[in-house]
Amino acid sequence: MAQIIVYGHRESIQRRRSALSDAIHGAVMAALDYPAEKRFHRFIALDPEDFIHPADRGVDYTIIEISMFEGRTERAKRAVITELFTRIEAEAGISPTASR
């Protein structure tokens, strides 16, 4: 099982919550062979003063934290990351750098 926490600016999370959830779950299903009904996502929408990050990142800067049971191979973990970057950019419109 993988549980996901997504942190981001309130404005961006509110606009993209559904697309982000679909992209993240698609990545987990593709890389880890998860069934569609096993979606565990929590969204933490932060006000600007509560989300300190590098100045070269914009309002779409997003942090995704994934907790998985032990035993996943390095290859599987890399596959999840690759799928995440690809799907989030294509489906949610957030570039991997989310710069200004």
A tleap script that builds the chain and sets N, CA, C and O, in Angstrom:
source leaprc.protein.ff14SB
mol = sequence {
  NMET ALA GLN ILE ILE VAL TYR GLY HIE ARG
  GLU SER ILE GLN ARG ARG ARG SER ALA LEU
  SER ASP ALA ILE HIE GLY ALA VAL MET ALA
  ALA LEU ASP TYR PRO ALA GLU LYS ARG PHE
  HIE ARG PHE ILE ALA LEU ASP PRO GLU ASP
  PHE ILE HIE PRO ALA ASP ARG GLY VAL ASP
  TYR THR ILE ILE GLU ILE SER MET PHE GLU
  GLY ARG THR GLU ARG ALA LYS ARG ALA VAL
  ILE THR GLU LEU PHE THR ARG ILE GLU ALA
  GLU ALA GLY ILE SER PRO THR ALA SER CARG
}
set mol.1.N position { 0.839 -1.171 0.000 }
set mol.1.CA position { 0.000 0.000 0.000 }
set mol.1.C position { 0.892 1.244 0.000 }
set mol.1.O position { 1.937 1.261 0.651 }
set mol.2.N position { 0.488 2.254 -0.711 }
set mol.2.CA position { 1.179 3.543 -0.721 }
set mol.2.C position { 0.197 4.613 -0.258 }
set mol.2.O position { -0.926 4.703 -0.754 }
set mol.3.N position { 0.636 5.412 0.693 }
set mol.3.CA position { -0.160 6.553 1.119 }
set mol.3.C position { 0.569 7.808 0.685 }
set mol.3.O position { 1.790 7.904 0.807 }
set mol.4.N position { -0.180 8.762 0.182 }
set mol.4.CA position { 0.395 9.946 -0.443 }
set mol.4.C position { -0.062 11.200 0.293 }
set mol.4.O position { -1.242 11.354 0.607 }
set mol.5.N position { 0.890 12.098 0.564 }
set mol.5.CA position { 0.567 13.431 1.074 }
set mol.5.C position { 1.090 14.430 0.045 }
set mol.5.O position { 2.246 14.363 -0.372 }
set mol.6.N position { 0.234 15.342 -0.349 }
set mol.6.CA position { 0.587 16.365 -1.330 }
set mol.6.C position { 0.527 17.727 -0.650 }
set mol.6.O position { -0.513 18.132 -0.132 }
set mol.7.N position { 1.657 18.426 -0.660 }
set mol.7.CA position { 1.747 19.772 -0.087 }
set mol.7.C position { 1.872 20.768 -1.231 }
set mol.7.O position { 2.592 20.529 -2.200 }
set mol.8.N position { 1.168 21.878 -1.111 }
set mol.8.CA position { 1.298 22.914 -2.125 }
set mol.8.C position { 0.597 24.187 -1.705 }
set mol.8.O position { -0.086 24.233 -0.682 }
set mol.9.N position { 0.777 25.218 -2.509 }
set mol.9.CA position { 0.084 26.479 -2.271 }
set mol.9.C position { -1.423 26.251 -2.402 }
set mol.9.O position { -1.884 25.553 -3.305 }
set mol.10.N position { -2.160 26.841 -1.505 }
set mol.10.CA position { -3.614 26.669 -1.474 }
set mol.10.C position { -4.238 26.898 -2.851 }
set mol.10.O position { -5.064 26.104 -3.302 }
set mol.11.N position { -3.848 27.968 -3.508 }
set mol.11.CA position { -4.397 28.312 -4.823 }
set mol.11.C position { -4.173 27.189 -5.844 }
set mol.11.O position { -5.090 26.809 -6.573 }
set mol.12.N position { -2.971 26.677 -5.884 }
set mol.12.CA position { -2.635 25.628 -6.843 }
set mol.12.C position { -3.336 24.309 -6.512 }
set mol.12.O position { -3.856 23.638 -7.403 }
set mol.13.N position { -3.348 23.944 -5.236 }
set mol.13.CA position { -4.002 22.698 -4.814 }
set mol.13.C position { -5.493 22.751 -5.138 }
set mol.13.O position { -6.045 21.787 -5.668 }
set mol.14.N position { -6.138 23.854 -4.827 }
set mol.14.CA position { -7.571 23.964 -5.078 }
set mol.14.C position { -7.892 23.847 -6.565 }
set mol.14.O position { -8.895 23.242 -6.946 }
set mol.15.N position { -7.036 24.428 -7.396 }
set mol.15.CA position { -7.260 24.401 -8.845 }
set mol.15.C position { -6.965 23.032 -9.455 }
set mol.15.O position { -7.596 22.637 -10.436 }
set mol.16.N position { -6.016 22.316 -8.878 }
set mol.16.CA position { -5.511 21.111 -9.535 }
set mol.16.C position { -5.692 19.816 -8.742 }
set mol.16.O position { -5.163 18.779 -9.142 }
set mol.17.N position { -6.417 19.851 -7.643 }
set mol.17.CA position { -6.531 18.679 -6.762 }
set mol.17.C position { -6.938 17.409 -7.525 }
set mol.17.O position { -6.296 16.368 -7.384 }
set mol.18.N position { -7.966 17.493 -8.303 }
set mol.18.CA position { -8.464 16.317 -9.017 }
set mol.18.C position { -7.451 15.814 -10.050 }
set mol.18.O position { -7.189 14.614 -10.135 }
set mol.19.N position { -6.891 16.727 -10.824 }
set mol.19.CA position { -5.891 16.334 -11.837 }
set mol.19.C position { -4.649 15.757 -11.175 }
set mol.19.O position { -4.088 14.779 -11.668 }
set mol.20.N position { -4.212 16.345 -10.066 }
set mol.20.CA position { -3.050 15.811 -9.344 }
set mol.20.C position { -3.335 14.413 -8.808 }
set mol.20.O position { -2.508 13.511 -8.940 }
set mol.21.N position { -4.490 14.240 -8.213 }
set mol.21.CA position { -4.850 12.930 -7.667 }
set mol.21.C position { -4.881 11.873 -8.763 }
set mol.21.O position { -4.366 10.769 -8.586 }
set mol.22.N position { -5.484 12.215 -9.890 }
set mol.22.CA position { -5.537 11.259 -11.008 }
set mol.22.C position { -4.145 10.941 -11.542 }
set mol.22.O position { -3.838 9.783 -11.822 }
set mol.23.N position { -3.305 11.957 -11.684 }
set mol.23.CA position { -1.946 11.737 -12.194 }
set mol.23.C position { -1.125 10.899 -11.222 }
set mol.23.O position { -0.413 9.982 -11.631 }
set mol.24.N position { -1.227 11.215 -9.944 }
set mol.24.CA position { -0.471 10.469 -8.931 }
set mol.24.C position { -0.941 9.022 -8.872 }
set mol.24.O position { -0.124 8.101 -8.854 }
set mol.25.N position { -2.231 8.824 -8.842 }
set mol.25.CA position { -2.742 7.450 -8.765 }
set mol.25.C position { -2.408 6.669 -10.033 }
set mol.25.O position { -2.091 5.481 -9.964 }
set mol.26.N position { -2.475 7.324 -11.178 }
set mol.26.CA position { -2.080 6.664 -12.426 }
set mol.26.C position { -0.630 6.223 -12.388 }
set mol.26.O position { -0.291 5.138 -12.862 }
set mol.27.N position { 0.233 7.068 -11.821 }
set mol.27.CA position { 1.655 6.734 -11.710 }
set mol.27.C position { 1.862 5.535 -10.797 }
set mol.27.O position { 2.640 4.635 -11.114 }
set mol.28.N position { 1.171 5.521 -9.671 }
set mol.28.CA position { 1.305 4.414 -8.718 }
set mol.28.C position { 0.756 3.118 -9.317 }
set mol.28.O position { 1.353 2.054 -9.151 }
set mol.29.N position { -0.368 3.206 -10.004 }
set mol.29.CA position { -0.932 2.006 -10.635 }
set mol.29.C position { 0.016 1.464 -11.707 }
set mol.29.O position { 0.243 0.257 -11.786 }
set mol.30.N position { 0.566 2.354 -12.529 }
set mol.30.CA position { 1.447 1.918 -13.617 }
set mol.30.C position { 2.766 1.347 -13.094 }
set mol.30.O position { 3.224 0.306 -13.565 }
set mol.31.N position { 3.365 2.020 -12.134 }
set mol.31.CA position { 4.693 1.614 -11.671 }
set mol.31.C position { 4.657 0.477 -10.660 }
set mol.31.O position { 5.573 -0.344 -10.617 }
set mol.32.N position { 3.607 0.422 -9.846 }
set mol.32.CA position { 3.573 -0.565 -8.766 }
set mol.32.C position { 2.445 -1.580 -8.904 }
set mol.32.O position { 2.227 -2.401 -8.013 }
set mol.33.N position { 1.739 -1.519 -10.009 }
set mol.33.CA position { 0.650 -2.457 -10.289 }
set mol.33.C position { -0.439 -2.412 -9.212 }
set mol.33.O position { -0.923 -3.451 -8.762 }
set mol.34.N position { -0.816 -1.198 -8.808 }
set mol.34.CA position { -1.861 -1.023 -7.805 }
set mol.34.C position { -3.226 -1.069 -8.450 }
set mol.34.O position { -3.378 -0.647 -9.597 }
set mol.35.N position { -4.232 -1.575 -7.737 }
set mol.35.CA position { -5.599 -1.545 -8.261 }
set mol.35.C position { -6.199 -0.142 -8.140 }
set mol.35.O position { -5.788 0.645 -7.288 }
set mol.36.N position { -7.144 0.151 -8.974 }
set mol.36.CA position { -7.759 1.481 -9.032 }
set mol.36.C position { -8.411 1.885 -7.712 }
set mol.36.O position { -8.415 3.066 -7.365 }
set mol.37.N position { -8.955 0.935 -6.981 }
set mol.37.CA position { -9.672 1.274 -5.744 }
set mol.37.C position { -8.755 1.566 -4.549 }
set mol.37.O position { -9.257 1.921 -3.482 }
set mol.38.N position { -7.460 1.433 -4.686 }
set mol.38.CA position { -6.509 1.665 -3.587 }
set mol.38.C position { -5.888 3.054 -3.677 }
set mol.38.O position { -4.672 3.184 -3.819 }
set mol.39.N position { -6.711 4.083 -3.595 }
set mol.39.CA position { -6.243 5.473 -3.682 }
set mol.39.C position { -6.272 6.076 -2.272 }
set mol.39.O position { -7.335 6.198 -1.665 }
set mol.40.N position { -5.094 6.450 -1.758 }
set mol.40.CA position { -4.965 7.069 -0.441 }
set mol.40.C position { -4.193 8.372 -0.594 }
set mol.40.O position { -2.962 8.362 -0.583 }
set mol.41.N position { -4.889 9.481 -0.736 }
set mol.41.CA position { -4.246 10.781 -0.931 }
set mol.41.C position { -4.749 11.768 0.114 }
set mol.41.O position { -5.940 11.817 0.423 }
set mol.42.N position { -3.826 12.548 0.647 }
set mol.42.CA position { -4.175 13.651 1.535 }
set mol.42.C position { -3.546 14.908 0.949 }
set mol.42.O position { -2.366 14.917 0.596 }
set mol.43.N position { -4.335 15.957 0.851 }
set mol.43.CA position { -3.856 17.222 0.303 }
set mol.43.C position { -3.742 18.246 1.429 }
set mol.43.O position { -4.695 18.479 2.174 }
set mol.44.N position { -2.570 18.847 1.538 }
set mol.44.CA position { -2.316 19.883 2.528 }
set mol.44.C position { -2.113 21.184 1.746 }
set mol.44.O position { -1.062 21.409 1.148 }
set mol.45.N position { -3.139 22.029 1.767 }
set mol.45.CA position { -3.099 23.303 1.044 }
set mol.45.C position { -2.600 24.381 2.000 }
set mol.45.O position { -3.203 24.625 3.044 }
set mol.46.N position { -1.507 25.015 1.637 }
set mol.46.CA position { -0.841 25.960 2.526 }
set mol.46.C position { -0.948 27.400 2.030 }
set mol.46.O position { -0.903 27.670 0.830 }
set mol.47.N position { -1.089 28.302 2.978 }
set mol.47.CA position { -1.025 29.723 2.658 }
set mol.47.C position { 0.439 30.083 2.404 }
set mol.47.O position { 1.330 29.401 2.912 }
set mol.48.N position { 0.707 31.131 1.637 }
set mol.48.CA position { 2.097 31.480 1.297 }
set mol.48.C position { 3.026 31.594 2.508 }
set mol.48.O position { 4.183 31.177 2.442 }
set mol.49.N position { 2.531 32.154 3.603 }
set mol.49.CA position { 3.398 32.303 4.774 }
set mol.49.C position { 3.699 30.975 5.470 }
set mol.49.O position { 4.599 30.906 6.306 }
set mol.50.N position { 2.954 29.923 5.132 }
set mol.50.CA position { 3.172 28.604 5.732 }
set mol.50.C position { 3.946 27.651 4.828 }
set mol.50.O position { 4.186 26.502 5.196 }
set mol.51.N position { 4.335 28.124 3.647 }
set mol.51.CA position { 5.035 27.252 2.693 }
set mol.51.C position { 6.301 27.958 2.238 }
set mol.51.O position { 6.310 28.675 1.237 }
set mol.52.N position { 7.356 27.742 2.985 }
set mol.52.CA position { 8.651 28.350 2.687 }
set mol.52.C position { 9.390 27.419 1.722 }
set mol.52.O position { 9.562 26.232 1.997 }
set mol.53.N position { 9.815 27.968 0.609 }
set mol.53.CA position { 10.541 27.169 -0.386 }
set mol.53.C position { 11.479 28.090 -1.149 }
set mol.53.O position { 11.411 29.309 -0.994 }
set mol.54.N position { 12.360 27.517 -1.978 }
set mol.54.CA position { 13.308 28.354 -2.721 }
set mol.54.C position { 12.592 29.442 -3.528 }
set mol.54.O position { 11.512 29.218 -4.074 }
set mol.55.N position { 13.205 30.601 -3.591 }
set mol.55.CA position { 12.618 31.762 -4.271 }
set mol.55.C position { 12.401 31.537 -5.765 }
set mol.55.O position { 11.574 32.211 -6.380 }
set mol.56.N position { 13.139 30.595 -6.354 }
set mol.56.CA position { 12.976 30.365 -7.795 }
set mol.56.C position { 11.826 29.415 -8.113 }
set mol.56.O position { 11.660 29.027 -9.269 }
set mol.57.N position { 11.034 29.032 -7.123 }
set mol.57.CA position { 9.859 28.187 -7.339 }
set mol.57.C position { 8.614 29.052 -7.284 }
set mol.57.O position { 8.558 30.021 -6.528 }
set mol.58.N position { 7.627 28.709 -8.073 }
set mol.58.CA position { 6.413 29.510 -8.147 }
set mol.58.C position { 5.261 28.920 -7.359 }
set mol.58.O position { 5.446 28.020 -6.540 }
set mol.59.N position { 4.077 29.433 -7.613 }
set mol.59.CA position { 2.871 29.031 -6.887 }
set mol.59.C position { 2.511 27.561 -7.146 }
set mol.59.O position { 1.799 26.957 -6.344 }
set mol.60.N position { 2.984 26.985 -8.236 }
set mol.60.CA position { 2.686 25.587 -8.543 }
set mol.60.C position { 3.679 24.600 -7.923 }
set mol.60.O position { 3.552 23.390 -8.110 }
set mol.61.N position { 4.658 25.112 -7.192 }
set mol.61.CA position { 5.617 24.229 -6.525 }
set mol.61.C position { 4.849 23.269 -5.623 }
set mol.61.O position { 4.050 23.700 -4.792 }
set mol.62.N position { 5.085 21.985 -5.783 }
set mol.62.CA position { 4.328 20.949 -5.100 }
set mol.62.C position { 5.292 19.915 -4.532 }
set mol.62.O position { 6.264 19.536 -5.185 }
set mol.63.N position { 5.020 19.467 -3.325 }
set mol.63.CA position { 5.811 18.409 -2.708 }
set mol.63.C position { 4.910 17.197 -2.538 }
set mol.63.O position { 3.804 17.305 -2.007 }
set mol.64.N position { 5.385 16.043 -2.991 }
set mol.64.CA position { 4.627 14.804 -2.877 }
set mol.64.C position { 5.428 13.841 -2.016 }
set mol.64.O position { 6.568 13.499 -2.330 }
set mol.65.N position { 4.813 13.415 -0.935 }
set mol.65.CA position { 5.444 12.485 0.001 }
set mol.65.C position { 4.732 11.142 -0.123 }
set mol.65.O position { 3.511 11.064 0.013 }
set mol.66.N position { 5.500 10.089 -0.382 }
set mol.66.CA position { 4.922 8.763 -0.572 }
set mol.66.C position { 5.449 7.832 0.511 }
set mol.66.O position { 6.659 7.704 0.697 }
set mol.67.N position { 4.534 7.184 1.224 }
set mol.67.CA position { 4.897 6.171 2.223 }
set mol.67.C position { 4.473 4.811 1.688 }
set mol.67.O position { 3.310 4.594 1.350 }
set mol.68.N position { 5.437 3.902 1.620 }
set mol.68.CA position { 5.157 2.554 1.125 }
set mol.68.C position { 5.689 1.528 2.118 }
set mol.68.O position { 6.589 1.812 2.908 }
set mol.69.N position { 5.116 0.336 2.061 }
set mol.69.CA position { 5.651 -0.757 2.857 }
set mol.69.C position { 7.059 -1.070 2.391 }
set mol.69.O position { 7.412 -0.832 1.236 }
set mol.70.N position { 7.853 -1.601 3.290 }
set mol.70.CA position { 9.210 -2.018 2.952 }
set mol.70.C position { 9.191 -3.096 1.881 }
set mol.70.O position { 8.212 -3.825 1.719 }
set mol.71.N position { 10.295 -3.179 1.156 }
set mol.71.CA position { 10.450 -4.267 0.203 }
set mol.71.C position { 10.390 -3.857 -1.255 }
set mol.71.O position { 10.712 -4.661 -2.131 }
set mol.72.N position { 9.988 -2.634 -1.538 }
set mol.72.CA position { 9.976 -2.187 -2.931 }
set mol.72.C position { 11.409 -2.046 -3.424 }
set mol.72.O position { 12.278 -1.552 -2.705 }
set mol.73.N position { 11.643 -2.475 -4.631 }
set mol.73.CA position { 12.993 -2.400 -5.193 }
set mol.73.C position { 13.327 -0.964 -5.586 }
set mol.73.O position { 12.443 -0.123 -5.747 }
set mol.74.N position { 14.602 -0.712 -5.733 }
set mol.74.CA position { 15.067 0.595 -6.207 }
set mol.74.C position { 14.477 0.880 -7.590 }
set mol.74.O position { 14.107 2.014 -7.894 }
set mol.75.N position { 14.397 -0.134 -8.401 }
set mol.75.CA position { 13.832 0.011 -9.752 }
set mol.75.C position { 12.362 0.455 -9.697 }
set mol.75.O position { 11.938 1.327 -10.456 }
set mol.76.N position { 11.598 -0.158 -8.790 }
set mol.76.CA position { 10.183 0.201 -8.644 }
set mol.76.C position { 10.039 1.641 -8.160 }
set mol.76.O position { 9.181 2.379 -8.644 }
set mol.77.N position { 10.870 2.037 -7.213 }
set mol.77.CA position { 10.815 3.408 -6.700 }
set mol.77.C position { 11.155 4.413 -7.794 }
set mol.77.O position { 10.516 5.459 -7.906 }
set mol.78.N position { 12.151 4.098 -8.589 }
set mol.78.CA position { 12.517 4.992 -9.698 }
set mol.78.C position { 11.402 5.064 -10.739 }
set mol.78.O position { 11.161 6.119 -11.327 }
set mol.79.N position { 10.731 3.950 -10.959 }
set mol.79.CA position { 9.617 3.931 -11.911 }
set mol.79.C position { 8.487 4.843 -11.438 }
set mol.79.O position { 7.875 5.544 -12.244 }
set mol.80.N position { 8.208 4.835 -10.137 }
set mol.80.CA position { 7.173 5.718 -9.588 }
set mol.80.C position { 7.556 7.173 -9.823 }
set mol.80.O position { 6.728 7.972 -10.259 }
set mol.81.N position { 8.793 7.514 -9.541 }
set mol.81.CA position { 9.247 8.894 -9.713 }
set mol.81.C position { 9.149 9.332 -11.167 }
set mol.81.O position { 8.666 10.426 -11.460 }
set mol.82.N position { 9.603 8.483 -12.072 }
set mol.82.CA position { 9.530 8.797 -13.500 }
set mol.82.C position { 8.078 9.007 -13.932 }
set mol.82.O position { 7.760 9.977 -14.620 }
set mol.83.N position { 7.211 8.093 -13.523 }
set mol.83.CA position { 5.786 8.205 -13.858 }
set mol.83.C position { 5.180 9.485 -13.275 }
set mol.83.O position { 4.394 10.161 -13.940 }
set mol.84.N position { 5.543 9.813 -12.044 }
set mol.84.CA position { 5.017 11.026 -11.410 }
set mol.84.C position { 5.374 12.267 -12.210 }
set mol.84.O position { 4.502 13.073 -12.537 }
set mol.85.N position { 6.659 12.424 -12.526 }
set mol.85.CA position { 7.075 13.616 -13.270 }
set mol.85.C position { 6.359 13.709 -14.610 }
set mol.85.O position { 5.885 14.779 -14.990 }
set mol.86.N position { 6.280 12.609 -15.316 }
set mol.86.CA position { 5.646 12.593 -16.634 }
set mol.86.C position { 4.160 12.917 -16.545 }
set mol.86.O position { 3.659 13.773 -17.274 }
set mol.87.N position { 3.461 12.232 -15.653 }
set mol.87.CA position { 2.005 12.390 -15.565 }
set mol.87.C position { 1.581 13.730 -14.970 }
set mol.87.O position { 0.601 14.325 -15.419 }
set mol.88.N position { 2.303 14.202 -13.976 }
set mol.88.CA position { 1.928 15.472 -13.359 }
set mol.88.C position { 2.088 16.618 -14.350 }
set mol.88.O position { 1.269 17.537 -14.383 }
set mol.89.N position { 3.136 16.563 -15.150 }
set mol.89.CA position { 3.295 17.609 -16.160 }
set mol.89.C position { 2.204 17.501 -17.231 }
set mol.89.O position { 1.600 18.504 -17.610 }
set mol.90.N position { 1.958 16.284 -17.714 }
set mol.90.CA position { 0.987 16.092 -18.799 }
set mol.90.C position { -0.459 16.289 -18.344 }
set mol.90.O position { -1.259 16.877 -19.073 }
set mol.91.N position { -0.803 15.804 -17.149 }
set mol.91.CA position { -2.201 15.792 -16.727 }
set mol.91.C position { -2.595 16.947 -15.807 }
set mol.91.O position { -3.756 17.357 -15.787 }
set mol.92.N position { -1.634 17.471 -15.045 }
set mol.92.CA position { -1.953 18.552 -14.104 }
set mol.92.C position { -1.329 19.887 -14.534 }
set mol.92.O position { -1.636 20.934 -13.963 }
set mol.93.N position { -0.457 19.840 -15.537 }
set mol.93.CA position { 0.141 21.072 -16.043 }
set mol.93.C position { 1.188 21.684 -15.142 }
set mol.93.O position { 1.433 22.889 -15.200 }
set mol.94.N position { 1.810 20.866 -14.309 }
set mol.94.CA position { 2.866 21.360 -13.427 }
set mol.94.C position { 4.198 20.811 -13.924 }
set mol.94.O position { 4.395 19.598 -13.986 }
set mol.95.N position { 5.113 21.717 -14.279 }
set mol.95.CA position { 6.420 21.284 -14.776 }
set mol.95.C position { 7.265 20.738 -13.628 }
set mol.95.O position { 7.027 21.086 -12.472 }
set mol.96.N position { 8.235 19.897 -13.926 }
set mol.96.CA position { 9.088 19.323 -12.867 }
set mol.96.C position { 9.828 20.368 -12.040 }
set mol.96.O position { 10.178 20.099 -10.891 }
set mol.97.N position { 10.073 21.544 -12.590 }
set mol.97.CA position { 10.768 22.573 -11.823 }
set mol.97.C position { 9.816 23.584 -11.188 }
set mol.97.O position { 10.199 24.270 -10.240 }
set mol.98.N position { 8.598 23.691 -11.685 }
set mol.98.CA position { 7.603 24.631 -11.163 }
set mol.98.C position { 8.207 25.984 -10.826 }
set mol.98.O position { 7.966 26.546 -9.758 }
set mol.99.N position { 8.995 26.490 -11.756 }
set mol.99.CA position { 9.660 27.769 -11.515 }
set mol.99.C position { 8.744 28.931 -11.866 }
set mol.99.O position { 7.685 28.761 -12.469 }
set mol.100.N position { 9.181 30.095 -11.476 }
set mol.100.CA position { 8.385 31.308 -11.712 }
set mol.100.C position { 8.258 31.610 -13.169 }
set mol.100.O position { 7.621 32.595 -13.543 }
savepdb mol mol.pdb
quit
